[in-house]
Amino acid sequence: MSNRLFQGVIHQMKDVVGRTLGVLDETGAVISCTELSRVGELADLGGESLSVNAAVVHNGYTYKAFGSPIQPEFVVFVEGTDTIAEKYASLLAVSLSSIKQFYDEKYDRGNFIKNVMLDNILPGDIYLKGRELHFNNDSIRVVFLIRFAFPVEISVFDMIQSLFPDKNKDFVVNINETDIAVIKDIAVNIDNKDLKKLARSIIDSLEPEVAGHAVVGIGTQVKGIKDLAKSFKEAQVALEVGKVFDTEKVIVTYENLGIARLIYQLPSTLCEMFLREVFKRGSIESLDHETLFTIQKFFENNLNVSETSRKLFVHRNTLVYRLEKIRKLTGLDLRVFDDAIVFKVALMVKKYLDSSPIKY
């Protein structure tokens, strides 16, 4: 669509400028030109590196890039190497960049994807608009939601976008000042570990700009465009749940949230009622820091008394004494599997209540 858009502008400027004008895409192919026979040709730039900041002169033409500052999407060229040619190139680059931005806001695929993710488009219109924009409705996609601890600068967005150069399949979308979503076209039945590796590569590529200040939530894999909103919401939930239960993780997947996801969806009143029922004999606050640390290690070592005592560097009898003390305080024997499950859930519920707003 950009080809026709640019061609219309260039055609109108042909008689005014009186020189050969044209536009190259990111591969160096001529997509619009006052000489129609040249459309489709590959331009010879002599290995020159192009940027949006300066014009480049080569082989009788002046070239000026426009688009993203890090990875320009298009280049205008004007016949001639004089200052007039450079002015024409700069003027044409500004004009086409503004026209494209206006067009993209109304029609572009990324904007459509964003509206689908945010549920800003009617379900009945998704299929029609997707077909109009030539989306493959059989593709498998997944949403990565990158959340920063500070407002994102445009350079960070451009860096992430440069990691996904295939704009026909993958999309990078600004959600708000701290969130950026990546919609990735993936192979069928790709392993969850591979998705985590991709998320890790995104974070690593942003170092040191976002060191320790970015987390990634990963939704489930969905087929078609309509369910992208589902994958996006799951990525949001993954980040919110991870903020409560997995504060040390920088990559959280929705599929691995487990019971934490269920607890997060419970109303606060129900959680408080559950805690009162579990700790009838005494409040969970009655357990000191050492006792809670012992409980944590006991769970980490799969309720194994010998292994836990070894990790805690205490005698086995000391650990048994502590577990017996917990039983007397709470009525729950952590050496019994059912009691251990109840206690584990209760600790997670307490953590949830301490870190989240009241929900009814």
N, C-alpha and C positions, 0 to 999 in steps of 0.2 A: 504493500500500500504506500510506503514511503517513496517508492520509485515514481509512481504516478503523481504524488504530491510534489516532489521535487521537479519533475519534468514540466509540470504546469508553470511553476515559478520561473524556471530557467527559460522556457519558451517565450514567456512574456518579456524577459530581460534581454533577449537576443538582439533585437533591433536597437535597444537603448545603448547597450554596451558596445556592440559591433565587434566582439571577439568570441572565440570559442569558449564556452563555459560547460562545466559538467560536475558530477558528483561521483565519488568512489565509495564503495562500502568498505567494511573492515577487512575484506580479503583483497582489496585493491582492484576490484572489478568495477567497470563503469556502469552505473545504474541509471544515470540520467545525463543527457548531453544535448547541446544545440545541434550537433551533428548526429542524427539518429543512427547512422550506420556504425558508430563507435560503441553503442550500448552493448555490453557484454564483453568488451575487450578488457584485458588485464593491463593496468598502467605500469610503466617502468619508472619507479621512483629512485632507482640507483641505490637502494639500501638505506635511504634517508630515514631518520627517525622523526615521526611527526608528533606534534603536541598541539594543544589548543592555544598555547601561549605565543607561538611565533609561526610565521609563514616560511615555507621552504621553496627554493627555486631549483628546478632541475629540467634539463633538456627542453628549454624554451617555454616552460610553464611554471606558474606560481601555484603552490598548494597550501591550503589552510584547513586544518582539522577542526571538527566541532563535535560536541557530545560530552561524554564523561571525561573529566580531567585526567583520570588515570588511564583509561582505555577508550580513546575516541572511537565513535561508531562510524563516522562519515568524514570524508575529505572533499572539499570543493577545489576545483582547479580552473585557472583562468589562463588563457593564452597570453604570453608575454612575461618578461622578467623585470619590467620597470616598476617604479613606485605606484603608477596608476593601476597596474595589474594586481599589486599587493593590496591596494585599497579596495578594488573590486572584490578580491577574494575574501577580505575581512568582512566587507559589507554583506556579501552573499552568505558567508558562514553565519553571521548574526541573524540574518533574515530567515534562513532555513532552519536554524536551531530553534528560533521562536515559533515558527510555524509548526515544526514537528512537536514541540512541547505542547502546543495547543491541541494538536491532533491527537497526541498520545493520551492526554487527559480525558478525551471524549471516547476514543475508540481502542486504545491500546490493550494488548492482551494481559499485561501485568495488572492494569487497573481492573479488568474484568475478573481476574483471579482473586484480587484483593476483595472485591465485592462479594464473590462467591464465598470466600473464607469467612467474611464478617456477616454473612447472612443478609446482605444488603440488596439482594436480587431475588425476584420471585422464582420458585422452583421451576415453574413452567417456562420461564425465559432463559434458564441456564442452558438447556439443550439447544435452543434456537440460536442463541448468541454464540455458544461454543462452536456450533457447526459453521456459523458465519465467519468466525475467526480461525477456522481450520484446526480445532483442537481434536486430538485423538482421544475419543471417549473410552477406548479400551486400555489405555495406559495405566500402569500402577504408579501411584505417587504417594509421597509421605511429606509431612510438614515438620520442619525443624524450626523451633521458635528460639531465637537468640535474645536473651535479656541482659541488658547492661545495667550497672549500678549508677550510671550517670547518663545524661543526655548524649545521644550519638551524633558525632560529627559526620558530615557528608563524606569525608575521606574514608571512614570506617565502612560506610555503606558501599562505596565504590570498590573497596578492597574485597569485600565479600562477593560483590557482583562479578569481579574479575575471576573468582574461583569457579564460576559457572558460566562459561562463555556461550554455551548453546542456548540462546534466548528463545528458541522454538520449543524447547522441552523443559528447561529449568527457569524458575522465576525467583527473584529476590525482591521482597516488598517491605516498605516501611510501614509499620503498624502504628507506632507512636514514637515519641522522642527517645524511648529506651528499648523498644522491641523491634526486631527485624525478623521477618519470616522468610525461610527458604523453602520453596516447593520443588522437590526433587523428583524427577522421573527416574524410576528404578526398575531393575529387572524383576521378573516374577519370582516370588518366594525368596527374596534376598534375606540373608541371615541378619538377625538383630545385632549381632556383633559387628557386622560391616557398617551398619548405620551408626553405631557408636564410634567406629573408627573415623567415619566421615565427619561426625560432629567434632571429634577431637582435632581433626586436621583443620577445621574451620577456626577453632579457638587458637591452635598453634600458629596459624597464619597471621593472626591479629596481634601476636606478641611483638614488642612489649607494650603496645598501645593499651591493651585491656587486661594486662596481667592481674589475675585474681579478681577481676571485676565483671566477668561474663559467665553465664550459665546457659545450657542448651536443654530445652525440652523436646522430646521426640514423640509425635503422635503415632498411631497405627497406620499400616499401609492400606490404602483405599483404591478402588478401581473406579475410574470415571471422574468427572469434574464435580458432580453434585455433592459427593461425600467429603470433599476437601474441608468443608466447614467442620465436619466431625473430627478429622485428623487435627485440625487447628485447635479446636476446643480441648482435645486430649493433650496436646502439647502444652496448652495453658495450665491444665490440671496437673500435669507432670511437674511443672515448675512450682506451682503453688504447694503441692504435696511435698515436693522435695525440699522446699524452704522450711517445712515443719519437721519432717522426719529424717531427711538425708542432707543435713546442712553442709556436710563436707564434700558432697558430690557436685561436680560441675556439669555432668551429663546425666539427665534423668529420662528414662523411657516410660511411657504410659503402661506398656505391657508388663513391666517389672515392678509396678507399685504395690502389688499384692494387697494385703489387708489394709494398708495405709490409705488406699483409695476409698475403701468402704467407710473407714472412720471419718475421713475428710467430708464425706457426704452426709454424715449424721447431724441432726440438730443438736445444739449445745445442751438443751434441757435433757435430752435422752442420754447424752454422754455423762452428765452430772448424776443422773439417776443410776446409771450403771456403776459408777465409782462408789456411790453410797452403798449399793448392794454388795459389791465385792469386798469392800473394807468396812464391814459391819463392826468388827472388833476395835478397829483403830484407823485413824486417817493415814493416808499414804505419806503425809508430811511428817509422820512420826519416825520414818526411816531416815537415818543419818546418811551423810555422803558416802562413808565407807561401806555401809550396807548396800546402798544403791549401786556402787561400783562393783561389789561382789556379785550382785544379781546380774549385772550387765555381762560380766565375764563368764558367769555360769551359763547364761544363754548362748554366748558366743562359742562356748565349748560343748554345745549340744547336751547340756545337763549332766556332763561327765564330772563326777566329784574329783577323781584323781587328777585328771588333766587340768581342771580349773585350779586346784590347789597348787599344782606345779607352776602354772602361769602366774599365780598371785604370790608365789614364793612363801606360802604358808603351809603349815602341817595339815594333813588331811582332817585330823580331828578338829582343828581350828575352824576349817570351812564347814564341817558338819555342825559345829556349835553355832556358827552364824546362821546357817539354814534353819536350824531348830529355833533360833531366836526370831527369825522372820515368820515361822509358822505360828509361834505363840502370839506375835503382834497382829498378824493378819488373818490367821486361820487357814492359810494356804501353804501347802508343803511343795516347794519347788522341785523336789525329787520325784513327785508324782506328775506324770505328763499332763493330765487334764488341768491340774492346779497351775502348772507352769504356763499353759496356754492362756488361761484366764488372767494370770498376773502379767504376762507379756502384753496382752491386749490392753489391760488396765493402764500400764505404763505409757503405752502409745496414746491412749485416750487422754491421759493427764497432760502429756506433752502437747497434744492438739489444743486442748482447752487453754493452756498457758500461753500459746502463741497465736491464737486466732481470735477474731472478733466474735461477739455473740451472734449465733444463728438460731433462729426458731423455726 
